[in-house]
């Protein structure tokens, strides 16, 4: 259940269309449901504005499918990150609407109904092509949170003119996510050019001394460019979620009534 569903439920009680007893029954499973091997946080969408996300790595396909099924029955959309093709096929056997996002290695099961237009202004960059999987995880997460995402890939500092060719997009962005491995320099460069929040994502791309992304992480943490926040190595989901939260907050501050704003 999310905030919209809860408001609708309470509205039906107020209008006399639903009894208090029936409403209590519908809320009884909140906030946690035990399914043996997992404790599902069915209350998270009300607290956070976005339902619990399933981390697929390390879980059996059957376990992932069981979690997805229960979340879906509660009326929530579902995102599974670090998913395998096997997990997707197991989910799709019971949920034909499930989507496989190869580039992000993620599975999505959307709530039924019309999709709303996303909020424009969220930009995602990568330093190289090897960083795209992490960037796509970020992009998909932000899109599910209501942002319209523009992607610009392979614009790292080895050829900085590639980035500057997109100067107008950089200056128009409300939030920028920058994904980079190797020496991790691109987020610092971008944060020195724009006035909006920048989220840096170090990746494990690189050779031996990069230590699986530690060099990129430390470089970003030691940046002198203001306005730059860093998430963990390869954490595209964390970056997309943070960007989505910031972007949504910006939209609400411009439009306190909560109605979709005009496109710029």
C-alpha beads as a LAMMPS data file, in Angstrom:
LAMMPS data file: protein, C-alpha beads

264 atoms
263 bonds

1 atom types
1 bond types

-500.0 500.0 xlo xhi
-500.0 500.0 ylo yhi
-500.0 500.0 zlo zhi

Masses

1 110.0

Atoms # bond

1 1 1 0.000 0.000 0.000
2 1 1 1.203 3.502 -0.822
3 1 1 0.007 6.936 0.268
4 1 1 -2.437 7.271 -2.624
5 1 1 -4.061 3.931 -1.793
6 1 1 -4.251 4.814 1.905
7 1 1 -5.890 8.165 1.169
8 1 1 -8.376 6.405 -1.104
9 1 1 -9.169 3.842 1.594
10 1 1 -9.747 6.504 4.253
11 1 1 -11.839 8.522 1.817
12 1 1 -14.131 5.542 1.239
13 1 1 -14.549 5.111 4.994
14 1 1 -15.397 8.801 5.386
15 1 1 -17.914 8.592 2.546
16 1 1 -19.593 5.549 4.095
17 1 1 -18.657 3.293 1.185
18 1 1 -16.453 1.061 3.336
19 1 1 -16.942 -0.050 6.909
20 1 1 -14.324 0.546 9.579
21 1 1 -14.069 -3.224 10.059
22 1 1 -13.311 -3.827 6.377
23 1 1 -10.739 -1.036 6.402
24 1 1 -9.024 -2.572 9.424
25 1 1 -8.893 -5.920 7.638
26 1 1 -7.199 -4.335 4.643
27 1 1 -4.630 -2.676 6.891
28 1 1 -4.058 -5.695 9.090
29 1 1 -0.969 -6.933 7.216
30 1 1 0.864 -3.648 7.808
31 1 1 3.643 -2.996 8.409
32 1 1 5.450 -6.375 8.115
33 1 1 4.485 -9.753 6.692
34 1 1 6.503 -12.894 7.366
35 1 1 6.782 -15.445 4.567
36 1 1 9.174 -17.852 6.241
37 1 1 12.507 -16.866 4.728
38 1 1 11.811 -13.111 4.450
39 1 1 10.095 -10.289 6.347
40 1 1 8.379 -7.984 3.876
41 1 1 8.050 -4.283 4.672
42 1 1 4.615 -3.536 3.216
43 1 1 4.569 -0.170 4.987
44 1 1 7.603 1.293 3.223
45 1 1 5.704 2.955 0.393
46 1 1 3.684 4.958 2.940
47 1 1 6.787 5.963 4.926
48 1 1 9.137 6.561 2.013
49 1 1 6.950 7.136 -1.034
50 1 1 8.426 4.093 -2.810
51 1 1 7.899 0.394 -2.012
52 1 1 10.522 -2.048 -0.786
53 1 1 13.014 -3.004 -3.506
54 1 1 14.224 -6.591 -3.860
55 1 1 17.987 -7.169 -4.065
56 1 1 18.201 -10.263 -6.255
57 1 1 21.839 -11.207 -5.889
58 1 1 22.332 -14.186 -3.576
59 1 1 18.659 -15.202 -3.610
60 1 1 17.261 -18.252 -5.405
61 1 1 14.908 -17.548 -8.295
62 1 1 12.054 -19.226 -6.414
63 1 1 12.614 -17.000 -3.388
64 1 1 12.606 -13.865 -5.535
65 1 1 9.398 -14.961 -7.279
66 1 1 7.684 -15.590 -3.933
67 1 1 8.653 -12.131 -2.646
68 1 1 7.539 -10.473 -5.876
69 1 1 4.212 -12.297 -5.778
70 1 1 3.440 -11.153 -2.245
71 1 1 4.440 -7.550 -2.930
72 1 1 2.320 -7.533 -6.067
73 1 1 -0.723 -8.901 -4.209
74 1 1 -0.414 -6.021 -1.754
75 1 1 -1.004 -3.624 -4.654
76 1 1 2.573 -2.420 -5.059
77 1 1 4.842 -2.120 -8.042
78 1 1 8.016 -4.178 -7.719
79 1 1 11.657 -3.582 -8.661
80 1 1 14.227 -6.388 -8.446
81 1 1 17.851 -5.266 -8.806
82 1 1 20.882 -7.472 -9.551
83 1 1 18.520 -10.013 -11.070
84 1 1 19.373 -12.928 -13.338
85 1 1 17.580 -13.983 -16.492
86 1 1 16.551 -17.144 -14.629
87 1 1 14.907 -15.060 -11.912
88 1 1 13.016 -13.053 -14.523
89 1 1 11.736 -16.182 -16.271
90 1 1 10.592 -17.641 -12.957
91 1 1 8.743 -14.418 -12.112
92 1 1 7.242 -14.105 -15.610
93 1 1 5.796 -17.616 -15.403
94 1 1 3.337 -16.298 -12.791
95 1 1 3.342 -12.629 -13.754
96 1 1 3.307 -12.162 -17.548
97 1 1 3.460 -8.343 -17.093
98 1 1 6.957 -8.615 -15.647
99 1 1 9.583 -6.669 -17.622
100 1 1 13.199 -7.753 -18.110
101 1 1 15.626 -4.829 -18.343
102 1 1 18.777 -6.431 -19.701
103 1 1 21.012 -3.371 -19.518
104 1 1 20.165 -2.755 -15.853
105 1 1 19.961 -6.460 -14.929
106 1 1 16.640 -5.715 -13.280
107 1 1 13.055 -6.955 -13.262
108 1 1 10.083 -4.595 -13.001
109 1 1 6.455 -5.384 -12.282
110 1 1 4.472 -2.176 -12.624
111 1 1 1.161 -1.392 -11.020
112 1 1 -1.731 -1.664 -13.410
113 1 1 -3.034 1.599 -14.808
114 1 1 -1.933 4.503 -16.935
115 1 1 1.639 5.675 -16.621
116 1 1 2.125 9.298 -15.671
117 1 1 4.497 11.591 -17.511
118 1 1 7.802 11.899 -15.685
119 1 1 9.286 15.060 -14.203
120 1 1 11.900 16.378 -16.670
121 1 1 15.349 17.441 -15.583
122 1 1 17.219 14.348 -14.366
123 1 1 20.438 13.663 -16.278
124 1 1 22.633 10.553 -16.070
125 1 1 26.183 10.489 -17.448
126 1 1 28.797 7.763 -17.721
127 1 1 32.525 8.101 -18.176
128 1 1 32.698 4.962 -20.313
129 1 1 30.616 2.260 -21.956
130 1 1 31.637 -0.217 -19.234
131 1 1 29.745 1.914 -16.710
132 1 1 26.393 1.640 -18.491
133 1 1 25.003 -1.286 -16.450
134 1 1 25.311 0.712 -13.218
135 1 1 23.934 3.821 -14.934
136 1 1 20.927 1.914 -16.261
137 1 1 20.138 0.639 -12.771
138 1 1 20.151 4.260 -11.601
139 1 1 18.065 5.430 -14.547
140 1 1 15.438 2.718 -14.145
141 1 1 15.105 3.407 -10.413
142 1 1 14.679 7.148 -10.963
143 1 1 12.129 6.560 -13.730
144 1 1 10.052 4.320 -11.475
145 1 1 10.128 7.107 -8.883
146 1 1 8.574 9.512 -11.386
147 1 1 11.521 11.194 -13.100
148 1 1 12.057 11.579 -16.818
149 1 1 15.682 10.583 -17.378
150 1 1 18.023 11.753 -20.105
151 1 1 21.060 9.543 -20.690
152 1 1 24.432 10.704 -22.036
153 1 1 27.008 7.938 -22.113
154 1 1 30.748 7.623 -22.770
155 1 1 31.846 11.217 -22.086
156 1 1 34.800 10.633 -19.745
157 1 1 37.791 12.851 -19.124
158 1 1 40.012 11.041 -21.643
159 1 1 38.109 13.091 -24.239
160 1 1 36.614 16.002 -22.350
161 1 1 35.333 17.648 -25.532
162 1 1 32.674 14.900 -25.624
163 1 1 31.224 16.176 -22.345
164 1 1 31.344 19.831 -23.386
165 1 1 29.330 19.022 -26.486
166 1 1 26.418 18.514 -24.045
167 1 1 26.896 21.758 -22.110
168 1 1 23.302 22.898 -22.638
169 1 1 21.928 19.652 -21.197
170 1 1 24.234 19.964 -18.191
171 1 1 23.148 23.508 -17.435
172 1 1 19.445 22.664 -17.836
173 1 1 19.525 19.674 -15.471
174 1 1 17.881 19.716 -12.043
175 1 1 19.898 16.723 -10.772
176 1 1 22.869 14.939 -12.361
177 1 1 24.079 11.397 -11.680
178 1 1 27.637 10.729 -12.864
179 1 1 28.864 7.130 -13.115
180 1 1 32.616 6.559 -13.505
181 1 1 35.280 3.939 -12.883
182 1 1 39.062 4.050 -13.449
183 1 1 40.279 7.244 -11.691
184 1 1 36.732 8.498 -11.046
185 1 1 37.400 12.069 -12.183
186 1 1 34.244 12.834 -14.138
187 1 1 31.922 13.673 -11.189
188 1 1 34.362 16.347 -9.982
189 1 1 34.491 17.900 -13.430
190 1 1 30.699 17.939 -13.737
191 1 1 30.182 19.306 -10.204
192 1 1 32.501 22.181 -11.097
193 1 1 30.350 23.103 -14.089
194 1 1 26.735 22.909 -12.864
195 1 1 24.730 24.558 -10.086
196 1 1 22.468 21.579 -9.337
197 1 1 23.144 18.592 -7.033
198 1 1 25.512 15.987 -8.484
199 1 1 25.594 12.356 -7.340
200 1 1 28.778 10.430 -8.081
201 1 1 28.754 6.659 -8.525
202 1 1 32.156 4.926 -8.528
203 1 1 32.231 1.664 -10.452
204 1 1 34.493 -1.353 -10.272
205 1 1 35.658 -0.711 -13.849
206 1 1 39.450 -0.523 -14.055
207 1 1 42.778 -2.301 -13.709
208 1 1 44.555 -3.729 -10.659
209 1 1 45.492 -0.575 -8.746
210 1 1 41.877 0.573 -9.001
211 1 1 41.082 -2.168 -6.460
212 1 1 37.603 -2.875 -7.749
213 1 1 36.455 0.740 -7.633
214 1 1 38.177 1.843 -4.414
215 1 1 40.413 4.302 -6.280
216 1 1 37.385 5.906 -7.960
217 1 1 35.514 6.018 -4.638
218 1 1 38.386 7.720 -2.807
219 1 1 38.924 10.187 -5.650
220 1 1 35.267 11.221 -5.543
221 1 1 35.248 11.478 -1.752
222 1 1 38.283 13.770 -1.940
223 1 1 36.807 16.049 -4.602
224 1 1 37.160 19.796 -4.073
225 1 1 34.059 20.482 -6.204
226 1 1 31.081 21.554 -4.033
227 1 1 27.625 20.065 -4.420
228 1 1 28.840 16.497 -4.969
229 1 1 27.499 13.525 -2.973
230 1 1 28.853 9.976 -3.359
231 1 1 27.246 6.535 -3.092
232 1 1 28.963 3.180 -2.783
233 1 1 30.795 1.309 -5.535
234 1 1 28.461 0.074 -8.313
235 1 1 25.412 1.289 -6.346
236 1 1 23.304 2.490 -9.235
237 1 1 20.121 1.837 -7.280
238 1 1 21.256 4.049 -4.399
239 1 1 22.165 6.867 -6.766
240 1 1 18.898 6.613 -8.697
241 1 1 16.878 6.547 -5.484
242 1 1 18.645 9.584 -4.034
243 1 1 18.309 11.459 -7.325
244 1 1 14.618 10.559 -7.475
245 1 1 14.030 11.838 -3.938
246 1 1 15.833 15.123 -4.615
247 1 1 14.029 15.575 -7.921
248 1 1 10.619 14.885 -6.376
249 1 1 11.302 17.314 -3.521
250 1 1 12.236 19.998 -6.037
251 1 1 8.959 19.416 -7.853
252 1 1 6.914 19.688 -4.648
253 1 1 8.672 22.857 -3.554
254 1 1 7.828 24.481 -6.879
255 1 1 4.253 23.168 -6.731
256 1 1 3.054 22.777 -3.117
257 1 1 -0.310 21.385 -4.187
258 1 1 1.468 18.286 -5.458
259 1 1 0.105 18.598 -8.974
260 1 1 2.374 17.779 -11.920
261 1 1 4.278 20.868 -12.946
262 1 1 4.518 22.224 -16.450
263 1 1 7.290 21.030 -18.668
264 1 1 9.988 23.583 -19.182

Bonds

1 1 1 2
2 1 2 3
3 1 3 4
4 1 4 5
5 1 5 6
6 1 6 7
7 1 7 8
8 1 8 9
9 1 9 10
10 1 10 11
11 1 11 12
12 1 12 13
13 1 13 14
14 1 14 15
15 1 15 16
16 1 16 17
17 1 17 18
18 1 18 19
19 1 19 20
20 1 20 21
21 1 21 22
22 1 22 23
23 1 23 24
24 1 24 25
25 1 25 26
26 1 26 27
27 1 27 28
28 1 28 29
29 1 29 30
30 1 30 31
31 1 31 32
32 1 32 33
33 1 33 34
34 1 34 35
35 1 35 36
36 1 36 37
37 1 37 38
38 1 38 39
39 1 39 40
40 1 40 41
41 1 41 42
42 1 42 43
43 1 43 44
44 1 44 45
45 1 45 46
46 1 46 47
47 1 47 48
48 1 48 49
49 1 49 50
50 1 50 51
51 1 51 52
52 1 52 53
53 1 53 54
54 1 54 55
55 1 55 56
56 1 56 57
57 1 57 58
58 1 58 59
59 1 59 60
60 1 60 61
61 1 61 62
62 1 62 63
63 1 63 64
64 1 64 65
65 1 65 66
66 1 66 67
67 1 67 68
68 1 68 69
69 1 69 70
70 1 70 71
71 1 71 72
72 1 72 73
73 1 73 74
74 1 74 75
75 1 75 76
76 1 76 77
77 1 77 78
78 1 78 79
79 1 79 80
80 1 80 81
81 1 81 82
82 1 82 83
83 1 83 84
84 1 84 85
85 1 85 86
86 1 86 87
87 1 87 88
88 1 88 89
89 1 89 90
90 1 90 91
91 1 91 92
92 1 92 93
93 1 93 94
94 1 94 95
95 1 95 96
96 1 96 97
97 1 97 98
98 1 98 99
99 1 99 100
100 1 100 101
101 1 101 102
102 1 102 103
103 1 103 104
104 1 104 105
105 1 105 106
106 1 106 107
107 1 107 108
108 1 108 109
109 1 109 110
110 1 110 111
111 1 111 112
112 1 112 113
113 1 113 114
114 1 114 115
115 1 115 116
116 1 116 117
117 1 117 118
118 1 118 119
119 1 119 120
120 1 120 121
121 1 121 122
122 1 122 123
123 1 123 124
124 1 124 125
125 1 125 126
126 1 126 127
127 1 127 128
128 1 128 129
129 1 129 130
130 1 130 131
131 1 131 132
132 1 132 133
133 1 133 134
134 1 134 135
135 1 135 136
136 1 136 137
137 1 137 138
138 1 138 139
139 1 139 140
140 1 140 141
141 1 141 142
142 1 142 143
143 1 143 144
144 1 144 145
145 1 145 146
146 1 146 147
147 1 147 148
148 1 148 149
149 1 149 150
150 1 150 151
151 1 151 152
152 1 152 153
153 1 153 154
154 1 154 155
155 1 155 156
156 1 156 157
157 1 157 158
158 1 158 159
159 1 159 160
160 1 160 161
161 1 161 162
162 1 162 163
163 1 163 164
164 1 164 165
165 1 165 166
166 1 166 167
167 1 167 168
168 1 168 169
169 1 169 170
170 1 170 171
171 1 171 172
172 1 172 173
173 1 173 174
174 1 174 175
175 1 175 176
176 1 176 177
177 1 177 178
178 1 178 179
179 1 179 180
180 1 180 181
181 1 181 182
182 1 182 183
183 1 183 184
184 1 184 185
185 1 185 186
186 1 186 187
187 1 187 188
188 1 188 189
189 1 189 190
190 1 190 191
191 1 191 192
192 1 192 193
193 1 193 194
194 1 194 195
195 1 195 196
196 1 196 197
197 1 197 198
198 1 198 199
199 1 199 200
200 1 200 201
201 1 201 202
202 1 202 203
203 1 203 204
204 1 204 205
205 1 205 206
206 1 206 207
207 1 207 208
208 1 208 209
209 1 209 210
210 1 210 211
211 1 211 212
212 1 212 213
213 1 213 214
214 1 214 215
215 1 215 216
216 1 216 217
217 1 217 218
218 1 218 219
219 1 219 220
220 1 220 221
221 1 221 222
222 1 222 223
223 1 223 224
224 1 224 225
225 1 225 226
226 1 226 227
227 1 227 228
228 1 228 229
229 1 229 230
230 1 230 231
231 1 231 232
232 1 232 233
233 1 233 234
234 1 234 235
235 1 235 236
236 1 236 237
237 1 237 238
238 1 238 239
239 1 239 240
240 1 240 241
241 1 241 242
242 1 242 243
243 1 243 244
244 1 244 245
245 1 245 246
246 1 246 247
247 1 247 248
248 1 248 249
249 1 249 250
250 1 250 251
251 1 251 252
252 1 252 253
253 1 253 254
254 1 254 255
255 1 255 256
256 1 256 257
257 1 257 258
258 1 258 259
259 1 259 260
260 1 260 261
261 1 261 262
262 1 262 263
263 1 263 264
